[in-house]
Structure formats: structure tokens, C-alpha cells
Amino acid sequence: MGQEIELKLDLAPQAAADFLASELVVGEPFVLERRATYFDTPDEDLRASGFSLRIREDSQGRLQIVKAVGASAASLFVRPKWERRLEDGGPVLDDANPIRAFLGSRVETLQPAFDVVVERRRWSVEWEGALIDVALDRGDIVAGERRVPICEIELELREGASAALFSFARRIDAVAPVRLGVLSKAERGYRLLGPAARAVKAEPIALTTDTTVPATYRIVAGACLRQFRLNEALLDGGGEEAVHQARVALRRLRSALSVFKAMLEDDAFERLKEELKWLAGVLGAVRDIDVLMRECQDETLRATLKDARDAAFASATAALESPRARTLMLDFADWLANGAWQDLSHARDIREKPVGDFAAGALDRLRRKVKKGGRDLVDLDDEARHAVRKDAKKLRYASEFFAALFDRKRQKRRHRRFLGALEALQDQLGALNDVAARDEVLARLGLGEETHAAFALEAGGSRKGMLQAAADAHDALVDTKRFWR
């Protein structure tokens, strides 16, 4: 078994041509035509177990590769891998790899699932004291009659520090725009087997009680970064849900910064925090109009809002495609893997704390903040109530981040109830916030008070009734037992 450290970058075909025309890689590349057949059971049990199995064929022969694909941090992967040469036939599943142990009798139902056919061009590059394998893959993933193109660069570290991977990635981006890749070829193939996704919700965070606090942060932040990139890739269609989930991913990532702040405040922290806030705001402008359009009952005004939405979406797309946004993603992933926060002397005690204790303390602090801020909620002004709403979101996201650490039967039951109470409070506060923000958004769009009648009555009825419903939801949350204690 070996370890690989790699960084994956997605790019458009024209960008690939620009990369090849640059002087970043010199000399003739080693060129391989490759076909890899991925295997799984009809119920995709292998995928569910966190492994991939493929047989790769090229001019060098046939190679069986088993990977554990569950652990990742943003686009920096450190994955166990098992390889063996094959003469013919296959797969060969014995004690040399873990497949049979995980699948048991289901191993007999393994069958080809999809093929990956690419041309790979590979160079070895010396960069900032590191030796990096640079591979450009172009081709297709094929599953029956369906196919999807591939165009990506993989940077694999052979010697040196992983920071060099990100430095070289920035250099590539300067001549050929690239974006962090978060999908393996196997994941792309499985997505091809199922229905096309319109948006991607947050995935469960896999944590164990022996995970360190720094590793926990990397896993949490990496999952948020992955959710953002998956939804960013789905924004071409302009769908409301993809915009919403991309924004949710950024909110979750910013919440993670807040939850782990005491451990993270190095020289890069504030800059990255502000840049993420900017990016979330770009998507927020589109989301604000989506909310108005959903509530608007006047067709003429809806057409006006649609034009405004198209303009906001075009601005958001331009921002996401900008060097600023691409650099932010690379900088954040680099900081996640190599940032100075990992060695801050004043945060040593936090880094060494058992992760369960850290999580419980963070959840206690957030709950106290929501409890205190929501007192006399009916009498709060819009700004103070909005602050409670933001704190409730942070508590919700932290409850999801740390859920796997509290996995006893009673804790799971309490977790479900606690999240249910949080969701009820968020729904009530969200409805109030939509009403409060409506005037501001309409004014920003140049639409006056005469448009208010075009919107549906608030779901909670009168404003007084909505306020009381929010206060009741707050009281119910405060009375709900904590799942982490």
C-alpha cells in the first residue's frame, strides 16, 4: 500500500491549449492512451464502502488499482492505494487489498460500471525545491450511451513540501484559468450513471473521537469547499437551487471559520474571511431576487424582476470566473493544508484538546448566544433579530459539523430533536427577515413602495403573529435538550 498527495485542477479545452502553449512544462511529454474500467455491484456497494476499483489498460500493460476515496481536504487528497499488475482477466480480490473484507459475499456481483478513456500527457517538473508530476488528462467518461468530457490537470507530489503544489497551480492559473477539482474520475462516472443533479446539498461530515481538532477543521472546511465547487459547476443553467446551495456552502465555510476562530487567527485569517464574505455577497444578490420572484404575484413585476435577476446572475458569473475568485479558492485550500495557523503557540492547547470537548464547548457557546440574543424576541428591532438569525445558523451548522462525534443512540435522538427545533426557529426568523429585507432589495432595484401589493401575504399571517411564532420557536429551542451533554 502507498500514499499519494495530489492536487486536481479543472480547466476548459481552450485553457488546456494555452497551458500546452506556455513554457511551464518543457520537453516532450510522456504520452499514454488509457482506458480504465471501473467495477461495482448493481447496488453500488463498493462506492458505499468508500472504495473504488478499476483496471487500467495502456501501453505499459494492465494494472488493477484499489483506492480508499473517503478522505479529502478540499482538492488535496492523501489516499491509501493498492496496486497489482494483471496479465489478463480480473479483478483479483484477495488479502492484498480490502475489497473482499468490506463486501463479503457481494463481491461475487461485481461488474463493469463505466469506462474512462483519456489521453494523458505527463511531465516531471522541479518547482520551489519540490519534484512534481504534472499530468494533463483529456478524454471522456462513458457509461452505456451516455458520456461526459474530461479536461483536468493533476499535480502529484513526488518530493518536497505540498505548498509547492499550490504555488505551481497558481502559476498555471496565470496562463490558463483553472479551478479546484473536487470530483475524482470515479465520482464523475457514478454521477453519469444517475440522474443529472440540479444542486448538491451538504454531505455528512465523517469524524471520529480520535480525530484531532486541526484535522477536524480541515475535514469540515474541506467538505464546505467541496459543496461550493460542486454547485458552482452547476451554475451554468442559472438554476435557483444551485445558487442557493453554493451560497449555503460559503455560509457553512464562514461559520466554520467562526467556530474554530481561536485556533485559526494567523496573518492570512482576516483576508480569507473577507474574501469569502465578498464571494457570498455576489451570490446573495442573486438569491435576494430569487426570494422576491418566488413571492411576487404580479406578472408584469415578475418580468422586471426576471431582468434584474439575469443581470445579477451575469455579474455573479463574471465574479466567479474572475482571477480573484479562482485565486481565493487556491489560497484557501493552500491555507487549509499549509497555513501558519497549524503552529500558533497561543493555540496549542486548543489543538491538543480532545475533539469531543472542543465540540461541546463550541456548541455551548453558540447555544448561549442564541438563548441570550433571543430573549424578548418580539420586542427586538430588525437588526437585532437578524443577529439572532445568524447565530442560529451558526449553531445549526456546528450541530451538523460535529454530529458524528455524538453517535450514541440517545445522542442521535436528541440531535434530531435539536435540529428540528433549530430549523423551526430558522424558518420563522427567515420569514421575518425576508419581509424586513424586501424594502431594501426593492429600493436597490429601483422599485418603490407601489410594488408591495404585488407580494403574497407573509406565510405567518400578520407581522404580530409572525413575531409571536418566532418567539415560541425560540422558547422551544431553549427547552430542547442538548445532544452533546
N, C-alpha and C positions, 0 to 999 in steps of 0.2 A: 504494500500500500504506500502511496506517495501523497504529497501535498502540492497543490498548485495555487499560486497567487496571481490573479489576473484582473484586468480592467477591461470592460466591454464598452464599445462606443458605437452608436448607431449613426449612420450617415446616408445621405441621398446619393443616387448614382453619379450625379454631376460632381458632388463633393468628393466621391471616390476618384473620379478622373483628376480633380485638382490635386488630391493627395499624391497620386501617382506622378503628376507633372512637377511636383515640388522636389526639393533636394533633401527632404527629411530622411528618406531612405535611399541609399546609393548602392550601385551594383545590381547585378541580375538576381532577382528573387528566386527562391526555390519554389517551383510551381507544382501543385498537386491537384488532380481532379479527384474529388472524393464523393463517395456515396455512403451514407450511414443509414442503416435500417434500425429503427427503434422498436423495442418489443414491450408488450404489456399484456395483461389479461383482458378479457372483454369488459370487465368492470373496472379496469384501470387500478387494480390493487397495488401494483408496483409503484405507481405515481403516489398513491395514498400513503405508502410506506416511506416515502421520502427518498426514493432512489430512481435512477434512470439506468437503462440497459440498452446498449447499442452495439452493433457490429459494423465497423468501418472498413470500407474497401477502397484501396488506392494502389498506386504502382508499387508500393512497398509491401503489399500483402493485405491480409485480413486481421483486424485487431478487435477483440472484444473489450469494451470499456464499461465498467460499472462506476457510477458516481453517487455519492450522497449529496443531494441537491437542496437540503433544507436550510443550511446555514449560510446567510449572506448579510453583508452590511453595505447598503447602497449598491454600487456596482463592483465593489471589491470583494471577491469571493475567495475563501480559503476552504477547499473541499477535499475530503478523502476520496481517493480514486483507486480502483483496482483494474489492472490491465492484464491481458494474456493474448498471445498470438494464436491464431487458429489456422489450420490447414484448409478445412472445409467444414460445412455444416454449422452447427451451433444453434443456440447459445450453449456454452458449457457452464453448468452451475454446480459447483462442488464447495468444499470447505474453504477454498481460496478466496471466496467473496461471500457477502452476507445475504444474497438474494433468496436462496432456498430457506435459510433460517427465518426470514421475515414472511415469506409467502406460504411455507408449508406445502400442503397438497395442491394448492392453487398454482404452484409452479408449472404443473402439467398443462395448464391452459394458456401459457404464454404464446403470443402470436405477433406477427409484424403489425405495427400500428401506423407508422408513416415513415417516409424517407426524406432525408436531407441530402440534396445534391448541390455541391458547391465547387467552385474553383478557388483554391487557397493559394495566395502568394505570401511568402514568408521571408522576412529578413531578420538578422540579428543586429541590434543597434546598441552601441555604447553611449550612455547618456548619464551625465552627472554622477559618474562613479558606479553606475549600475549597468548590468547587461540585460537587455530586454528583447524578447522575441516579439516581433511585430507581424501580425497576420491580417491580411485583407481577405475576407470571405465574401464572394458574390455568387448567388445561385437561387435555388427555390426549395421550399418545403412542400412535399407532395403527399396528399392523403386521398387516395381514390381519384376522383375527378376534380378535387379542389387543390389549389396551390397558392402559395404566398411567397413573394420575393424576399431575399435576404441580401442586405448590404451592411456589413459591420466590420469593425476593426477590433481585434483582440490584442491587448498588450499583456504579455506574460513575463513575470519577473524571474530571471534566472539567477542573478547575483545582485546584491546591493539592497538599498532601502526602498520600501514601497512608495515613498514620497516621489521617487523618480518616475513612477508610472503616471502620476497625476501631472507632474511637470511636463512630461513628454506629451500627454494628452492635450494640455493647453497649447503646446507648440503646434500640434496637429490642427487644433481648432482655429488657430490664427491663419492657416492657409486653406482649410477645408472644414466648414462648420460641422461639428459633431455634437451628439447629445449622449448623456449617460445611458447605457443599455442595461436594462434590468430583467430582460427575459432571455433565458437560455434558448438554444435551438429546440431543446426538448419541450420547453413550455410553449414555444410558438407552435410546435407541432400539435400538442394537445389542444391548444386553442382552436386550431384548424379543424379538429375533429368535432368540436361542439358548435353551438350557435354563436354568431358574431356578438361580441359584447358591446353594449352601449355605454357602460360605465363600470368602474371597478370600486367596490366598497372596501373598507379596511379589512385586512385579514387578521385572524387571531395571532397574538404575539406569543411565540414559543419561549417560555422562560422556565428555569428550574431554580430551586432554592440555593444551589451551589454556584449559580452564575454570579460573577462579581458585579458590583454596581457600575463600573465603567463598561463592562461587556453588555450589561442590561441596557444602558443608554445607547450603545451602538446598535443593538438589535432593534430597539424601539424606534430610534431615529431612522435607521435603515429601512424599516417597514414603512414609515411615513413617506420617505423619499421614493420608495418603490411605488406606493399608491399614487403619488403625484405623477410620476413619469408614465405609468400605465394609462392614466386618464388624459394626460397631455397628448399622448399618442392617439387618443380617440377624439380629439377636439376638431379634427378636420371636418367632421359632419356638422359641427356647430351645435350639438345636442345639449339641451339644458342640463341633463343629469351628469354628463361628463364634466361640464363646467363646475357644477355643484360639488362633485366628488373630488375634483382637482383642488378646489378651494378647501374642502374639508381636510384633505391630506396636508395642506400647508398649515391649517389651523392646528391640526394634531401635532405637526412638527414644531410649531411655535409653542404649543403647550408643553411639549417635551423639554424644550429649552428652559421654560419656566420651572418645571418640576425639578429638573436637575441643575438649576442655575448655580447653586453654591459650589458645585464641582466643576463648572464649565467656564467660569469667568476669566479667560485668558485675554490676550490682546486682540484676538480675532472675534470674540463673542459678540460684542455690540454691533460690529459691522455686519456680520452674518445675520443677526437678529433683525436689523433694519432692512437689509436687502430682502429677507423673506417677507417682511411686512409690506414692502413695496410690491412684491410679486403677488401677494394675496390681494392687495388693493386693486391691482389690474384686473383680476378675475372677479373681484367684488363688484366692480362697476357693471359687469355683465349680469351677475347674479341679481343685483338690485332691480334691474329692468325685468328679468325673468319673473320675479315675485310680483311686480306690478301687472305684467301681462296675464299672469295666472288669475289675478283677482279682477281684472278690468272687464266690464260688461258692455262697453260701448265699442262697436266695431270700428268706427272712424278713429277713435283714440287708440285702439289696438294697432291699427295700421301705422299711426305715428310712433307708437312705442316700438313696433317692429323695426322701423327705420333706425330709431335710436339704438336698438339692440344690435342691429347689423353693424352700425358704426362702432359701438363699444367692443363688439367681438373682433372686428378688424384691428382695432387698436390693441386689444389683448393678444391677438395672434402675432402682431408685429413685435410686441414686447417679448413674448415667449421665444420668438425666433432671433431676438437680438443677442449680440455678444454679451451684454450684461447678464441676461438670464442664463445663457449657456455657461458663462464663467461662474455664476453663482452656484450652479449645480456641481460643477467640478470642484470649486473651492470648498463647498460644504462637505462633499464626500471625502476630500483630502483631509479636511479638519477633523472629520469623524474618525478617520483611520490614524492620522498622524499628528493631530493638534497638540499644542503645548498644554492644554487642559489636563492631559493624562499625567503630568508631572508637577502640578502646582502643589507646593509644600503645604499651603494652608488648607488644602482639600484632602490631605492624606487620610484623615480619619473617616471622611465620607467614602472615599474609595475602598477602604478596608472594612467598612461596616457590612454586616450580613444584609443581603438584598431584601429579605423579608422585613427586617427592622427599618431599612430605609424607606421601603414602600409604605409601610404602616404609618411612619412619621409623616411622609408627604401627603398621604390621604387624610390623616387627621388635620393637618394644617389647612388643606383645601376645604374640608368639610366645615371647620370652624369659621373660615372666611365666608362661606355661603350662608351659614347659620346666622352669623352676626350681621352680614350685609343685608339679609332679607327680613330682618325684624321690622315690623310696621311697614311691610312692603306696599300696602295700599296707599300709604301717605308719601312714598318716595317720589322724587321727580324722575323724569325720563332718563336722565344721565345716570343717576344712582341705581335705578332699576336695571339699566343696561350693564352696569358694572357687575351686578349680581348675576346677570345672564352669562357674562363672560367667565365669571368664576365658576358657575355651574358647569359650563362647557369644559373647563379645565379639570374639574372633578370627574366629570363623565369620562373624559379621555384617559385620565390617570387610572380610573377604575377599570378601564378596558386594557390599558398597558400592563397592569400588574395582576390581572385576573388569574393567570396560570400559577401564580405563587400561592394562591389560597384555594386549593383544589379539593379540600375535604368535602364530604357530602353536605354538611351543614353550611360550610362557607359558600358552596356553589348555590345553594338555595337562597342564602342571604344576598349573594351577589345579584341574582336575577331580580329579587325584590328591590334591591337598592337601585339598580339600573332602571327598573320600571318607574320608581319614584322620581329619579333624576330626569328621565325622559318626559314624564308628565309635567314637571316644573319647566323644563326647557321648552316644551310645546306652548305652555301658557305665556311664558316670558317672550318667546319668539313671536307669537301673535301680537302682543303688545308692542314689541319693537318694530314690527312691520308697519303698524299703524303710526307710531311715532316717527319713523323714518320716511314715511310716504311723502309728506310735505317737502322734506329736504330733497328727496330724489326728483320729485316733480319739478321743483324750482330749478334744480341743476339742469333739467332737460328743457327749461324754458316754458313749462306748463303751469298755469295758475290755478287758483282756488276753484274756478268754474269746472275743473275736471274731476273734483272729488266725488260728485254724484255718480260718476261712471264706475265706481268701485263697489264691490259687494260689501254688504254689512259684515262687520267682523264676526268671525266664527263664534265667539263667545257672547254675541249679542251686544249689549251696551258696554261702554267703557267701564262703568262701575262694576258690572258683572264680570268682565274680564279681569279686572284688578282683584276682585274677591276670589276668583278661581285660581289666580296665580298665588295669592296668599295662602289659600287652602293647600295647594300643591307644595308650597314651601314648608308648611307645618307638617305635612305628611312625610316629606323627606327627612326632616329633623327627627321625627319619631321612628323612622325606619332604622333597624339595627345595622350596625356596621359589619360588613362581611370580613373585614381584616382584623377584627378583635374578638 
